[in-house]
Amino acid sequence: MNFYHGTDQIITVIDFGKSRLRTDFGRGFYLSDKLVNAQDWAIDKPTKLGIPTVMRYEIDDAIFHDAHLKRLRFDKPTIEWLNFVRDNRRKSTPGVSKQELRHSYDLVIGPIADDKVAIAVDRYCRGVLSAEETLLEIRTIRDVSQLSLHSPQTLSYIRLVSYSQRKTKRWSYWQNL
């Protein structure tokens, strides 16, 4: 199964320490099964240091069944998903360092809190919206899922296959690695 990661450079080694803090599912390596999502992430990458790049990975289906991996799955936005995203996006959590992962899962699968969802989640965190109001607002946004990896054990299940870059207005053909 193919998954994609959008960035601004070719990444040959995944380093969890370089992951951003306060993301939907916590510090980790994020992938999407939708190429267009990864392309958008690559173009919108905040650093803009390099060239929009999409990495294509083959994911071994066993990652979803390995009894040694601790997984969390959200099939749609729910109150549990909303609270999980809120807890991971918080600037501080009592008893947890800002650098630490705020959960113990090896991988998490679920809806992406894109910009529109992020605004609703922020309003929920500030107490402007109730959980129910937030979920009603979020349901109007198309369902898109992401897979986030949070432990070195997950890396044995993924293999970088190729990449594509956008040096002009068009994406290049896939380059094998």
C-alpha positions in Angstrom: 0.0 0.0 0.0 1.4 3.5 -0.9 1.5 6.4 1.5 2.9 9.9 0.8 4.8 12.5 2.9 5.0 16.1 1.8 8.0 18.2 2.7 10.5 20.6 1.2 13.5 18.2 0.8 14.4 14.6 0.1 14.3 12.7 3.3 16.3 9.4 3.3 16.3 8.8 7.0 13.3 9.5 9.3 14.4 11.4 12.4 11.5 11.7 15.0 13.6 14.4 16.7 13.1 16.7 13.8 9.3 16.4 13.9 7.2 19.4 14.8 5.7 19.8 18.2 1.9 20.3 18.9 0.6 18.5 15.8 -2.7 16.5 15.6 -1.3 13.2 16.9 1.8 14.5 18.5 5.4 14.6 17.4 5.9 12.0 14.7 6.3 11.2 11.0 3.0 11.9 9.1 1.8 10.2 5.9 -1.4 10.3 3.9 -2.8 7.7 1.5 -3.9 10.7 -0.7 -1.2 12.1 -3.0 -2.9 15.5 -3.3 -2.7 15.9 0.5 1.0 15.3 0.5 1.5 17.7 -2.4 -0.4 20.4 -0.5 1.7 19.8 2.6 4.9 20.1 0.5 3.8 23.4 -1.1 2.6 24.8 2.3 5.7 23.7 4.2 6.3 26.6 6.6 10.1 26.7 6.2 10.2 27.1 2.5 13.9 26.2 2.6 13.9 23.8 -0.3 11.9 22.4 -3.1 8.3 21.0 -2.6 8.9 17.3 -2.4 6.6 14.3 -2.1 8.1 11.1 -0.9 6.3 7.8 -1.8 6.5 5.0 0.7 5.3 1.4 0.5 3.7 0.4 3.8 3.6 -3.3 4.8 0.0 -4.1 5.9 1.5 -6.0 8.8 2.0 -2.6 10.6 -1.8 -2.6 11.2 -1.8 -6.0 12.8 1.5 -6.5 14.6 0.7 -7.3 18.3 3.9 -5.6 19.4 2.8 -2.2 18.2 0.4 0.0 20.1 -2.1 1.5 17.7 -4.9 4.1 18.0 -7.5 4.5 15.2 -10.2 7.1 14.7 -12.5 6.4 11.8 -14.1 9.8 11.9 -14.1 13.0 14.1 -15.5 12.0 17.5 -15.2 13.6 20.9 -12.4 11.2 21.7 -10.5 12.3 18.5 -11.2 15.9 19.3 -9.8 15.6 22.9 -6.8 13.7 21.6 -6.0 16.4 19.0 -6.6 19.1 21.7 -4.2 17.4 24.1 -1.5 17.0 21.5 -1.8 20.6 20.3 -1.7 22.1 23.8 1.3 24.3 24.5 1.8 22.6 27.8 0.4 19.6 29.6 0.9 19.2 33.4 3.7 16.8 34.2 4.9 16.5 30.5 7.8 18.3 28.9 7.1 20.3 25.8 9.4 18.0 23.9 7.8 14.8 25.0 5.2 12.8 23.1 2.0 13.1 24.9 0.8 9.5 24.4 2.3 6.0 24.2 1.1 4.9 20.7 3.5 3.6 18.1 1.1 4.7 15.3 -2.1 6.7 15.1 -4.6 6.8 12.2 -7.4 9.3 11.8 -8.8 12.4 10.3 -6.6 15.4 9.5 -7.2 18.6 11.4 -6.6 20.8 8.4 -6.8 24.6 8.6 -10.6 24.7 8.9 -10.6 21.9 11.4 -7.7 23.5 13.3 -9.7 26.7 13.7 -12.6 24.8 15.1 -10.4 22.8 17.4 -8.7 26.0 18.6 -12.2 27.5 19.3 -13.0 24.3 21.3 -9.7 24.6 23.3 -10.6 28.2 24.2 -14.1 27.2 25.3 -15.8 29.1 22.5 -17.4 26.0 21.2 -18.6 22.9 23.0 -17.4 19.5 21.9 -20.7 18.8 20.1 -20.7 22.2 18.3 -17.1 21.6 17.2 -17.9 18.2 15.8 -20.9 19.6 13.9 -18.7 22.2 12.4 -16.0 19.7 11.5 -18.4 17.3 9.8 -18.8 19.8 7.0 -15.2 19.2 5.9 -14.3 16.3 3.7 -12.9 13.2 5.5 -9.2 12.8 5.0 -7.1 10.4 7.0 -3.5 10.5 8.1 -1.1 7.9 9.5 1.4 9.1 12.0 4.4 7.0 13.2 5.8 7.7 16.6 8.4 5.0 17.3 11.4 3.5 15.7 9.7 0.0 15.7 7.3 1.3 13.0 10.1 2.2 10.6 10.7 -1.5 9.7 7.3 -1.6 8.0 7.9 1.3 5.6 10.1 1.6 2.6 10.9 4.8 0.7 10.3 4.0 -3.0 10.5 7.3 -4.9 10.0 11.0 -4.8 8.6 13.8 -6.9 9.5 17.5 -6.8 7.8 20.7 -7.9 10.5 22.9 -9.4 8.2 24.8 -11.6 4.4 24.8 -11.7 4.4 21.1 -12.4 5.4 18.0 -10.4 8.2 16.0 -11.8 7.9 12.3 -12.8 8.6 9.9 -9.9 12.3 9.4 -9.3 13.2 6.0 -7.8 15.6 5.8 -4.9 
